[in-house]
Amino acid sequence: MTILVTVPFAMFYLAPRIPFLVEDYKKRSTWIQIFLVVAPLAYRLIMPDI
């Protein structure tokens, strides 16, 4: 299940945003936005039954 979710995430979220991450990795707001986008996915992977 994790691989099924991780591959599309990498293709559709990370791939187009990598140039922005390279430019803005020092900005706190960039990491907050990444956390907000990844949090639901991470929660579902860690706590699938809840």
C-alpha positions in Angstrom: 0.0 0.0 0.0 2.8 2.4 0.9 4.4 2.0 -2.5 1.1 2.5 -4.3 0.7 5.9 -2.6 4.3 7.0 -2.6 4.9 6.6 -6.4 2.0 8.8 -7.5 3.0 11.3 -4.7 6.5 11.5 -6.0 5.3 11.8 -9.6 2.6 14.4 -9.2 3.7 16.4 -6.1 7.5 16.3 -5.9 8.5 16.3 -9.5 7.1 19.6 -10.6 8.0 21.3 -7.2 11.7 20.2 -7.0 12.9 23.5 -8.7 11.0 25.5 -6.2 12.3 23.5 -3.3 15.9 24.0 -4.6 15.3 27.8 -4.7 13.2 28.2 -1.5 14.5 25.5 0.8 15.7 28.1 3.3 12.3 29.7 3.7 10.2 28.5 6.6 7.0 28.9 4.7 8.1 26.4 2.1 8.6 23.7 4.7 5.3 24.6 6.4 3.5 24.2 3.1 5.2 20.9 2.4 4.2 19.7 5.9 0.6 20.7 5.3 0.4 18.8 2.0 2.2 15.7 3.3 0.6 15.5 6.7 -2.7 13.8 5.6 -0.8 11.2 3.5 1.7 10.5 6.3 -1.2 10.2 8.8 -3.0 7.6 6.6 0.2 5.6 6.2 1.0 5.6 9.9 -2.6 5.1 11.2 -4.5 3.3 8.4 -7.3 1.9 10.7 -8.3 5.2 12.4 
